[in-house]
Amino acid sequence: MIREPLIFEISEKGKRAYSLPEIDVPAKDDVLQNLPLRSDIKGFPEVSEVEIIRHFTRISRTNYCVDEGFYPLGSCTMKYNPKINEKVASILEFTASHPYAPSDLVQGNIEILKTTEELLAEITGMDAFTLQPSAGAQGELLGMMLIRTCLEERGNPRQIVLIPDSAHGTNPSSAHICGYRVQEIKSNEKGTIDADDLAQHMTEEVAALMITNPNTLGVFEEEIKKVAEIVHSKGGFIYMDGANLNALIGVCRPGDMDVDVIHLNLHKTFSTPHGGGGPGAGPVGVKRDLEPYLPVPVIEKKKNGYFLDFDRPKSIGRVRSFFGNFLVVVKALSYILSLGPSGLKEVAEVAVLNSNYVRQSLKDDYHLKYTTPTYHECVFSDKFQREFGVQNIDIAKRLIDYGVHPPTMSFPLIVQGALMTEPTETESKRDIDMFIDAMKKIAREARENPEVVKSAPHTSYVRRLDETTAARNPVLRWQENQEIEG
Ligand SMILES: *Cc1c(COP(=O)(O)O)cnc(C)c1O
């Protein structure tokens, strides 16, 4: 395979991607004089139009995406996003409306926001929503800020947040950034929260329990009501990480499980393409007692239309400019309305069915630390393969050769050598079978020819990259005469 050069390497002095006719009016030199313009950018690439188009087109074709094939990246819910949502979000009236437009000129846009808030509240059983946060992690931080502000007003913000050992890394980070000390709750042999361990940790210094349901093992917290009772009895809050709502949507509601605050990931469950840092949204839903603290502005529906209420004395303020990622909300609303209640329920049912099909089909080939029934994802480990010196990273890399994106690796932390697999509802049986087949082949290769797995990938554009140098020793600036390793 030929290595695509960097754009700097194909640069040739004087090349341009445009050509304009000679200026035929007197030039005015002073127009731009007072602007902070650079006269020269050192090493700026100079290429023609065809070169730039081909360069980026070739690079784009070395990428893997969910429109290309199976993408079982657990926890991330990498599902196919119906194109109708993109089409709706690209309507000019949405894309061209200015965020500073006065609200009486964009009543339709505000209605979209309000309708989405109301539908998310109905879907989750919560009382009110804000759409401001741009990601799940920001939603978590906002949720913790709401809890903290409420507790402060009650007289004591408290010091500790309890988090199960299976939690996503953003949970402890969010609690920590909000000024809390994190205490870990051990999972039991079923992979769920140990209610006794929780009861022992639960004191009047605990502000909240952050819980994910189904958790990152794909296991439903069956004792959630009991867990909530333990926490509530000492005046704490239940924060639910709703990133796994794909497993529950249309079937049951976190609000009915006595959850006080939840964030959703519109870019996971509600079908916005994600990965690669594209825009997302992490709306936060609350029960009544936390509603006064929601960020401003809050959308109010009045007889003569929608208006933005900034006069909320207990509000924590803004957490995001304007209304969050508006077009992501448009896509989510389009998704919700095009599926309807029965369609959303089918999402959860098929997601759980697909995941269980994968689990049953591979359980003899890959070790399962937890044998509890799972929902939308399941966590295999490399325990059987490690006997032959093959680890989860090798299996993940070998999958690339079979045309599949690897599952999430080495998370949750309580499963050594984890391969967390989430097929989602959008995959056909044929594609799932292709994945199962590839996984079985790799299990056989690990036994019979481990070297081929350990040296994978063999067919990709680049082979094994150094996993740490890019993070430890980043090169962020182009330097002339730079050595490029391929
Ligand atoms: C993805 C995810 C998050 C974080 O969401 P972002 O939108 O990536 O910030 C939190 N918890 C769980 C379980 C997740 O899967």
The ligand as a MOL file (V3000), in Angstrom:
LIG
                    3D

  0  0  0     0  0            999 V3000
M  V30 BEGIN CTAB
M  V30 COUNTS 15 15 0 0 0
M  V30 BEGIN ATOM
M  V30 1 C -20.2820 7.9310 26.3480 0
M  V30 2 C -20.5060 7.7860 27.7820 0
M  V30 3 C -20.3580 8.8780 28.6550 0
M  V30 4 C -19.8160 10.2340 28.2170 0
M  V30 5 O -20.5290 10.8300 27.2010 0
M  V30 6 P -19.8360 11.8550 26.1830 0
M  V30 7 O -20.9790 12.3500 25.3660 0
M  V30 8 O -18.8190 11.0820 25.4280 0
M  V30 9 O -19.2160 12.9390 27.0160 0
M  V30 10 C -20.6600 8.6760 29.9770 0
M  V30 11 N -21.0480 7.4790 30.4430 0
M  V30 12 C -21.2000 6.4060 29.6350 0
M  V30 13 C -21.6500 5.0920 30.2220 0
M  V30 14 C -20.9200 6.5120 28.2760 0
M  V30 15 O -21.0360 5.4530 27.4720 0
M  V30 END ATOM
M  V30 BEGIN BOND
M  V30 1 1 1 2
M  V30 2 1 2 3
M  V30 3 2 2 14
M  V30 4 1 3 4
M  V30 5 2 3 10
M  V30 6 1 4 5
M  V30 7 1 5 6
M  V30 8 2 6 7
M  V30 9 1 6 8
M  V30 10 1 6 9
M  V30 11 1 10 11
M  V30 12 2 11 12
M  V30 13 1 12 13
M  V30 14 1 12 14
M  V30 15 1 14 15
M  V30 END BOND
M  V30 END CTAB
M  END
